[in-house]
Amino acid sequence: MTDTAFLLNGTPVRITGGSPTRTLLEYLREDQSLCGTKEGCNEGDCGACTVMVTDANGPKALNACILFLPQLQGCAVRTVEGISGPNGELHPVQAEMIAHHGSQCGFCTPGFIASMAVAHTQNRTDHDTTLAGNLCRCTGYAPIIRAAIAAESTPVPDWMQTDNVILSAQISSERFGEADSLPGVFRPTNSDDLADWYQQNPDATLIAGATDVGLWVTKQLRDLGPIAFLNAITDLQQIEHSPGHLHIGAGVTITQLREALLPHHPSFAELLRRYASEQVRNAATIGGNIANGSPIGDGPPALIALGATLHLRKGDEIRTIPLESFFIEYRKQDRHPGEFVAGLTIPSTAPNLRCYKLTKRFDQDISAVLGCFNISTENGQITQARIAFGGMAGIPKRATHVENAILNKPFTLETLQAALPEFGKDFQPLTDMRASSAYRLTTAQNLLIRYFHDLNGTKTNVLEVSL
């Protein structure tokens, strides 16, 4: 592996050799003695390891525990030690956390500070969202939120505005490529190079955000074999608008996708706000979410309901298929050796699309049931129906029996109620720690009724309903 160069708390560092799957958290604590960044869950859930990472797109909060060092090439990293000033000056969020008693045991505090500092730099005030990925079990969130609010009007400190030097000669522009000294590690800068390399290494592990692959290393201690890091492939990170459609590159992060979808598919965008946490959304890609093939991934049901088409690439060949046909059975997809997810295309409008996520916690929880509905009508008659679920089968799946039962019938409550028994033909859900089979089947039926009321103007979101 060639050197990895980045800024660490304003100082250029270079890492030569070593394992390509060594995490930033390990490096900070073991090599730099920067122990403010904590290891909690070591899987990207608790936020104790949160750091501030700045690249050409600006600052973002990321989980250091599942962030591999090669992903940091050309970036700037700030830990809690670098968020305070060079002479010990407190950042406004640190000062307000003290003033508002936002810390008790203190274990989670450095992660909160990192998340709050990123939000402060971005002038964000949606603190419930930006802090949903930081867990506190003793202080309680009220004083932490009060501290974040109190810091809103304070200016960004000068030392927090110096990381733009990552675009200067202080950081090497050297890229990973064929000159890598460690066999089996590749960091392409375009999809053509990836396609050539992956054809020759079809058993390799492709790493984009590492929000899932990171756990293979930290929890399962797996040897990943040949690796390609994809985060420098800018041509896979584009969202292109054409008449009636959006083409979304596989390397688009969930954060970027949510922002792009807000004016087109607001319900889908709201669903993505509840996709894991801010830190995970900043790293995870929509291509990874699809290629992972999880039956409880949040993206595929909404995309299937939209009628998305998937673009797969092997060498110079592009294969386009309906997204719904990509998922064959549990953890098995229609993807040939050496073929990778390149992107997808969705309609730019679908005014009747609604997405409903049911979980035990509102934020940062895996779906027990995720239902997405996209029903079109003409003169009161149902002319098209696309209904897709996650958490109801071994793959994200359409409710085809339900769809057929309501097609060409009036869009009425009676029509939908009559179709409810058809869910039992479409799904035989499992019972697990998240929900029972009976719960899943019943709530799936209820979501169809909720969809009817939603489209008819009744408030159905728990954040909107009031007594």
N, C-alpha and C positions, 0 to 999 in steps of 0.2 A: 504494500500500500504506500503510495506517495504520502508526503507530509500533509497534515491537516493544519491549516493556519486560520486563526480567528482572533478576535479581541476578547480578552477576559477582564472585565472591570476596567476597561480603558487601556489595557496593556496587551500588545501583540504577543501571542504564544504560538508555538509550532510543536506539533506532536509527530514524532517520526516512528514508524513501525507500530507494533502492537496489534492487538486483536481488533478487527473492524467492527466487532459487536460489543466493544467496551462502551459502557454508557457514560454520559456526561456526569452523572451523579457520582459514579465511582471515581472518575478522574478528579472532580472537585474535592472530594473528601480525602482521597488517598494520596493524590499527587500534589495538590495545591493547599491542603489543610484548610480549605474553605468549608467548615463544618456547619455553617448556618443553614445551608440547604440540607434538609432532612430526608432520610429514608423512612417512609411510613409503610404504605401498602406495597411498594415496588411494582406497581402495575398500572399507574396512571389514574388512580381513582381518588386519592385523598388530597392531593395538591400540596403536600408538605415539601415536595421537591421542586416546586414551581420556580422557574427562572425567567428572566426577560431576554428574549432573543430578537435581535434586529437584523433584517436583511434588506434587500433592495425594495421590498414592499412595506417596510416600516417595522415597528416593534410588535411583538406578540408574546403572550404567556405560553410556555411549554413545560411539559413534565420532563425533568432531567433524568428521571429513573428509567425511561424507555426511549431516550434520545441517544442514538449512537453518534460517536465522535465524528465520523466522516460526514454526517449530515450538517455539520457546523462550518464546513469550508466557506470562508469569506464572510462569515457572520460576526456579530458582536453579541457577547453574552454578558449579562449582569446578574450577579447573585445578590443576596441581601447585603453582603459586605460592600458591593459596588453601587448599591442604590443610595447608601449614605455618601456624603461628600468626601473628597480626598483628605480633608482635615477634620473628619469626624462630624461634619455638619449633618443634621438630620434632614432627610427628605420630608416634604410636607405630610405624606401619608404616615411616615413613622412618628412624626411629632403629634399628629392627631390621634394615632392609636394610643399613645401614652396619655394624652389629655382626656380621652374618652374611655380609658380603662378597657381597651380592646384586647388585652392579652392576659391570660391567667397562667396556665402551665407553660405556655410559650412555645411548645413543640411545633404547632401549626403556624405560628406567627410569621416566620420568614417567608413561607409560601404565600400567605395573605399579603404581605408587603409587596412581593414581586407582582402578584396579580393586580393589586391596587395601583402600583407604580405604572404599570402598562396602561391601565384604564385612565389614569391621571394624565399621562402623556398624550393619550388619544382624545382627551376632553369628553370621555364617556361618563354618563351618569346612571346607566342601567346596572346598578351595583348588584342587584339580585341575580342578574345574568352573569356578570363578569366574575362573581365570587361563588357561583354554584359549584365549581370544581374544587373548592377549598373547604375541607371539612374541619369543624371545630366542635369538640365534644364537652368543653367545660366553660368557656366564656359566654357562649351564646352569641347569636349574630347581631343582636340589636346594637350593642356598643361598637361593633366593627362597622356596621352600615353607617352609624352616626359619624364615625371617624372618616369614612370615605366621603360622605356628604360634606363634612367640614373642610375637607381638602380640595373640594371642587374648584373654588375660586382662587386658589393659590397658584402662582406661576410655576412652570416646570423649571427646576434648577438648572443652572448652566452646565453642570457636569453631566447631566442626563441628555444633553443635546450634542455631545461630541462624538457619538458613535457613527456619524456619517463618514468618518474616516475609513470605514470598511470599503468605501468606494474609491479610496485613494491607494497610493502605492505602499501604504503601511501594511496592507494585507496582500499576500501573494495572490495573483489571479490564476495560479497553477490549478489545473483540473485533473481529476482522476481519469485515467484512460488506459490505453494499451501499454503505457510505460509503468503501470503499477508493479512494484517489486514483489508484492504478495500475490501469488497465483490465486485465481478465482475471484478477485475483487475488481469490479468495474463500475465506473461512475460516468455514464454517458451524458453528453450535453444536448443530444437530439434523439428523436425517435428512430431515425435511420440507423444510427450506431447501435441503439438498443436492439432493434430488429435483427441486425446482422449477428450480434453477440449472442442473443437469446436463442437463435436458431442453432448455434453451435453449442449452447449450454442449456438445453431444454429442462434440465433438472435443477436449475439454479433458483435461488430465492430472490424475488423482486421486492425491494423495500422502498416504499414511498414515504409514508408518515411514521411507520413502525409502531402504530398504536395497537396493533394485534401481534405483529411479528416480535415486537419488543418483549412481550410476555413469553414467547417461546424460549427466549434467552433467559430472562430473569426468573421465571417460574419453572420452566421445564428443562432448563439448562441444555437446550438443544444446540447441536452443531449445525449451522445452516448450510454448510457446503458452499458452493460458488454463490456469490452475492453481486447483485447490481443495485446500486443506490440511484433512485430515479428523481430525487428532488431537484436536480439541476437541469432536467429536460423541460425547457420553457415552452416548447411547442405543444406539449401535452397539458399545459396549464392555462390554455386559452378558452374563453367562452365567446363563440361567434354567433352573431345574429343574422338570420336570413329571413326572407318573407315567410311568416307563419311558423318558424322553427328556431330553436336554440340548439347549437352544437356545443357540447360540453366535453372538454378534454379530460382524460382519465386522471390527470394530475391536479385537477382543480380541488382545492381543499373544501371541506364542508363549510367553513366560514365564508369562503369566496362564493360558493354555490348559494348559500342562504342569501347573501347580499344581492346576487344577481336575480334570484327568484322572487324577491319581495314585490316588485311591480307586476310580475307575471302570474305567479302562483302563490299568493299569500298564505294559504293554508299549509302548503308544502313547506314554505319558508318557516312558518311557526313550528311545524314539526321538527325541523332541523335545529331550531333553538333549543329543543330538548334532546338533541342528539349528544349523548355523553356530557362533556363539559367544555368550557371555553378552551382549555388547554388541549383537549383531544380534538376539537373541531378545527383548531389552528394547524394541526398536523395531519389529521386523517384526510384521505382523498376519496372522492366518489368512485374512482376506479378500484381502489382497494376495497371499499365497502361492497362493491358488486363481485369482484373476483374472489373475495373471501368466501362467498356462498353461504353465509350464515342464514338460518331460517328466521332469525330475529333481528337481522339488519334493518335499520330504519329506512334506508333509501329505496331498496327494490320495490316494496309494495306501492309506494307513491308513483314510482317511475312506470311500473306495470299498468297502474290505473291510467296513466297518461298515454299509454301505448308507445313507450319508448323503444327505439331501435338501438341495438348495441353494435359497435364497430370493433372487430377483432383483427389484429394484425399478426401475420407470420411472414417474415422476410419482407418482400415487396407486395404481398397480397393482402388486401383488405376484405374481410368477410363481414357482411351485415346481416344480423338476424333479429327477430323480435326479442326483446329482453326476457320476456316470460319463458321463452324456449331455451334460454341459457341454463336455467336451473333444472337438472334432471332428477336428482334425488339428493338425500342429505349429503352435503359436502362433495357432490359430484356435479360438475358443470360441463357444458358443451364447449370445451376449450381444448384444442389440439396441442400436442407437445411443441414447444417453441412459439406458441401463439399467446399474445397478451392483449388485455383490454386497452384499446386506444382511445375510446370515447363513446359518446352516446348522443342521440338526437331526440328531442322532445318537442311537442307543440309549444308555441310561445303563449298560447292562451288556452284555458280550460276553466271557464268561470264557475262550473259546478263541481270542481274538484274539492273534496274535503278529506282531511287526514285526521284520524283520532288515535292517540297513543294512550294505552292504559298501563299504568305501572303502580307499584306500591308507594314510591316516592314520586313527586312531581318532577324534580330535577335529577339529572344524572342517574338514571336507572334504566335497566334493560326492559324492553317491552314484554309484558305478559301477553298482550294482544295489541296488534296494530292493524287498523282497518282503514283502507283508502277507497273512496267512492267517487266515481265520475260518470254520472248519468245525464244523458241529453234527452230533451223532450221537444216535441213539436206539436202545437195545438193541444197540449195537455197529454199527449201520448208519449210513452217512452220509446225512443227511436234507437238509442244506443246505451249500453251499460257495461262499464268496466269496474269490477269490484275485486280488490286484491287484499290479501291478508298476510301478515307475518305473525309467527308464533302459533299458528294453527296447524302446521304440517312440517315435514322435514325440509321444505323449501318454501320460499315466498310463492304464493299460489293464488290464482283467480278462483272466485266462487262461480263457476260456470253454470251450475244447476240453478243457482239463485238468479243469475243474469237471464237465463233462458225463461225462467218462470215469470219475469216481469216485462220482458220485451214486448212491444206492441200493445201494451195495456196502459190504462190511465195511470198517471203518476199521482196516486192517492194513497192514503194510509192503509186503506183496505187492501190494495194491491200488494203493498209491501208486507203487510201482516200475513197475507195468504202464502207468501213465498218463504216465510221463516223456516218451515220444516225442511226446506231444500238445503239448508246449511249442513244438516246431518249427512247429506249425500256428498257434499263437497269436502267435508273435513271430519276427521276422527282424531282430535287433538290429544296430546299426551298430558299426563299429570306430572308436574315437577314442582320444584321449590317456589316457582313464581306463581303458579295457578293450577287449579285442578282442571281436568278435562271438561267437567260440567260447567265450571265458571267460564272457561274460554268459549264454549259453544253458546252459552246463554248471552254473554256480553257481545259476541259477534252479531247475534240476532238483534240485540238492543241497539247496536251501533247503526244498523240499517234504519231503525225507527228514529234514532237521533238525527241521522242524515236528512230524513224527510222534514223534521221540525226545523233543523238548521237552515235548509233551503227555503223554508217558509217564514223565516224571520224570527224564530224563537231563539233566545239566547241559550246556548247549550254548553258554552265553555265555562268551566268552574271559576275562571278568573273574571267572568262577566256577570254571572248570575248573582243576584242579591235578593234578600227577603224583603 
